[in-house]
Amino acid sequence: MIRKTRNGPAKKVRALNASSPDAEGQIRIRIAEIVGPKRFKVWFRNATRLSIADGILKVGVPNLFIGSWIENHFSDAINSAARDVLGRDVRVCYAIDPVLLRQLRKSQLNSQAEFVHKHADRGAREQGAGVNGDASAARPPLRFKLDDFVVGPANELAFTIARHVVERPGQAYNPVFFHGGCGLGKTHLLQGIANAYNGDGNGSRAIRWRYVPAEAFTNEFLLALKTGKLEAFRQRYRDLDALLIDDVHFLSNKRATQDEFLHTYNAVCGIGKQIVLASDAHPRMIGQLSESLVSRFVSGIVVRIDPPATEMRCEILRRRAAAIGRTVPEEVIAYVAEKIQTNVRELEGALLKLVATANVAKCELSVQMARHILDEHLVRTARILTVGDIESTTATYFGLTPADLHSSRKSRTIALARNVAMYLARRHTTLSLPEIARLMGNKNHTTVLLAHRKIDRMVELDLDAEWIAPSGPQVRKIREVVARIEEELKPHR
């Protein structure tokens, strides 16, 4: 097998058997070549453990958010590395490894803080800050604008609120919390608001604003803490008219950062300045998030963004085609919109692949061509609901972490959450009982069987479920609990 290295000629690679003891090590080496040594050091060296069994590559991670970050940003690299080493495609799943959490605690602060310090220019590109009317203080515009946002029933309320936030910051709605699945426009709205503050939407009044992902906020805080520059950090974030934080779920289980953000929130919102937040989940569905923050987030307006309807998807494709200067037949647009229904990024990616294929083949786009290319694309990129997805969503609902479900603890809350996760894994995956048991902390397969029977019977009898949440004791119908978690799992399918 021939592969290309990052900065050198092609090398010949011997395809290894999945059961080979060298396979995991070779995959890690290949990942490092693909993503580069700096990113590998920060996100993989001490934060992952690879194992291969039954044709599945399991990526062990210390917590939900490192796992989510690696899956969202490096899944292609992991798949490519596994394919290069093993000579075939394998399924990849992500699971919490409690041992890694203990190992990571000592190294995480220094490695990630040093990464931010050495890549300050990268941080500047990924976030924005500016003052309306002061070109010297403004960074280059962020990518997205509100004028380019395609509006439909799924996001009309969110877009209307974004416009109000631009026209009357800190007055109409405050705070604003957007939530929804990946690729549905949350980042577009936040960056669009920020760019509108740099325009003339607010007359001559200067708007001091800052847009930043929660991960960057966390890393900046860690760096300021390490270097003794907390006052400068606080002044940078608290002397604002508008603060826009993306991917708020990244703050989960980070107590020190949550405390700092709570004070930042109070300093900005407490004097009537605007705060806009975005997350993949509703505030109450973010596990290990302090009740103080949750109560503040839900005190304003919380808006869910749903997947776009067919006409919205068609309009998104038309605009994307116009942006790249390519005429795409309506029947092709309709076909693509019918095939891809949940994620806008995947929708646009499919269109770009069709256009690129037509350019290489020097032929016109047609439905027949789209059917041939897109069907293959969907087979290769189809999202498989994994046990890791179910564990993460279930744990978040009950205010736990996936590591809690893997532990031997048997408190009422953990036992109920573990049973529900096993029940859902049995219902929504094709894995056998032993496979589910192994992926959920090397439990016995009879544990999964008994958990499924217990929850199934509770659902059949319409019984109540009782547990202790961070906000206090909870009592709800088990049907409602299962239905709510299944609703949250829909974007993963």
Secondary structure as the mmCIF struct_conf table of DSSP 4:
data_model
#
loop_
_struct_conf.conf_type_id
_struct_conf.id
_struct_conf.beg_label_comp_id
_struct_conf.beg_label_asym_id
_struct_conf.beg_label_seq_id
_struct_conf.end_label_comp_id
_struct_conf.end_label_asym_id
_struct_conf.end_label_seq_id
STRN STRN1 ILE A 2 LYS A 4
TURN_TY1_P TURN_TY1_P1 ARG A 6 ASN A 7
BEND BEND1 GLY A 8 GLY A 8
STRN STRN2 ALA A 10 LYS A 12
HELX_LH_PP_P HELX_LH_PP_P1 ARG A 14 ASN A 17
TURN_TY1_P TURN_TY1_P2 ALA A 18 SER A 19
TURN_TY1_P TURN_TY1_P3 PRO A 21 ASP A 22
HELX_RH_AL_P HELX_RH_AL_P1 ALA A 23 VAL A 35
HELX_RH_AL_P HELX_RH_AL_P2 PRO A 37 PHE A 40
HELX_RH_PI_P HELX_RH_PI_P1 LYS A 41 ARG A 45
TURN_TY1_P TURN_TY1_P4 ASN A 46 ALA A 47
STRN STRN3 ARG A 49 ALA A 53
TURN_TY1_P TURN_TY1_P5 ASP A 54 GLY A 55
STRN STRN4 ILE A 56 VAL A 61
BEND BEND2 PRO A 62 ASN A 63
HELX_RH_AL_P HELX_RH_AL_P3 LEU A 64 LEU A 86
BEND BEND3 GLY A 87 ARG A 88
STRN STRN5 ARG A 91 ILE A 96
HELX_RH_AL_P HELX_RH_AL_P4 PRO A 98 LYS A 118
TURN_TY1_P TURN_TY1_P6 HIS A 119 HIS A 119
HELX_RH_AL_P HELX_RH_AL_P5 ALA A 120 GLU A 126
BEND BEND4 GLN A 127 GLN A 127
STRN STRN6 GLY A 128 VAL A 131
TURN_TY1_P TURN_TY1_P7 ASN A 132 GLY A 133
STRN STRN7 ASP A 134 ASP A 134
TURN_TY1_P TURN_TY1_P8 ALA A 135 ALA A 137
HELX_LH_PP_P HELX_LH_PP_P2 ALA A 138 ARG A 139
BEND BEND5 PRO A 140 PRO A 140
HELX_LH_PP_P HELX_LH_PP_P3 PRO A 141 LEU A 142
BEND BEND6 ARG A 143 ARG A 143
HELX_RH_3T_P HELX_RH_3T_P1 LEU A 146 ASP A 148
HELX_LH_PP_P HELX_LH_PP_P4 PHE A 149 VAL A 151
TURN_TY1_P TURN_TY1_P9 PRO A 153 ASN A 155
HELX_RH_AL_P HELX_RH_AL_P6 GLU A 156 GLU A 167
BEND BEND7 ARG A 168 ARG A 168
TURN_TY1_P TURN_TY1_P10 PRO A 169 GLN A 171
BEND BEND8 ALA A 172 PRO A 175
STRN STRN8 VAL A 176 GLY A 180
BEND BEND9 GLY A 181 GLY A 181
TURN_TY1_P TURN_TY1_P11 CYS A 182 GLY A 183
BEND BEND10 LEU A 184 GLY A 185
HELX_RH_AL_P HELX_RH_AL_P7 LYS A 186 TYR A 197
TURN_TY1_P TURN_TY1_P12 ASN A 198 SER A 204
STRN STRN9 ARG A 208 PRO A 213
HELX_RH_AL_P HELX_RH_AL_P8 ALA A 214 THR A 227
TURN_TY1_P TURN_TY1_P13 GLY A 228 GLY A 228
HELX_RH_AL_P HELX_RH_AL_P9 LEU A 230 ARG A 238
BEND BEND11 ASP A 239 ASP A 239
BEND BEND12 ASP A 241 ASP A 241
STRN STRN10 ALA A 242 ASP A 246
HELX_RH_3T_P HELX_RH_3T_P2 VAL A 248 LEU A 251
TURN_TY1_P TURN_TY1_P14 SER A 252 ASN A 253
HELX_RH_AL_P HELX_RH_AL_P10 ARG A 255 CYS A 269
TURN_TY1_P TURN_TY1_P15 GLY A 270 GLY A 272
STRN STRN11 GLN A 274 SER A 279
BEND BEND13 ASP A 280 ALA A 281
HELX_RH_3T_P HELX_RH_3T_P3 PRO A 283 MET A 285
BEND BEND14 ILE A 286 ILE A 286
TURN_TY1_P TURN_TY1_P16 GLY A 287 GLN A 288
HELX_RH_AL_P HELX_RH_AL_P11 GLU A 291 PHE A 297
TURN_TY1_P TURN_TY1_P17 VAL A 298 SER A 299
BEND BEND15 GLY A 300 GLY A 300
STRN STRN12 ILE A 301 ILE A 305
HELX_LH_PP_P HELX_LH_PP_P5 ASP A 306 PRO A 308
HELX_RH_AL_P HELX_RH_AL_P12 THR A 310 ALA A 323
TURN_TY1_P TURN_TY1_P18 ILE A 324 GLY A 325
HELX_RH_AL_P HELX_RH_AL_P13 GLU A 330 LYS A 339
BEND BEND16 THR A 342 THR A 342
HELX_RH_AL_P HELX_RH_AL_P14 VAL A 344 ALA A 361
TURN_TY1_P TURN_TY1_P19 LYS A 362 LYS A 362
HELX_RH_AL_P HELX_RH_AL_P15 VAL A 367 THR A 381
HELX_LH_PP_P HELX_LH_PP_P6 ALA A 382 LEU A 385
HELX_RH_AL_P HELX_RH_AL_P16 VAL A 387 TYR A 397
TURN_TY1_P TURN_TY1_P20 PHE A 398 GLY A 399
HELX_RH_AL_P HELX_RH_AL_P17 PRO A 402 HIS A 406
BEND BEND17 SER A 407 SER A 408
HELX_RH_AL_P HELX_RH_AL_P18 ARG A 412 HIS A 428
HELX_RH_AL_P HELX_RH_AL_P19 LEU A 433 LEU A 439
TURN_TY1_P TURN_TY1_P21 MET A 440 GLY A 441
BEND BEND18 ASN A 442 ASN A 442
HELX_RH_AL_P HELX_RH_AL_P20 HIS A 445 LEU A 461
TURN_TY1_P TURN_TY1_P22 ASP A 462 ASP A 462
STRN STRN13 ASP A 464 ALA A 469
TURN_TY1_P TURN_TY1_P23 PRO A 470 SER A 471
STRN STRN14 GLY A 472 LYS A 477
HELX_RH_AL_P HELX_RH_AL_P21 ILE A 478 LEU A 489
HELX_RH_3T_P HELX_RH_3T_P4 LYS A 490 HIS A 492
#
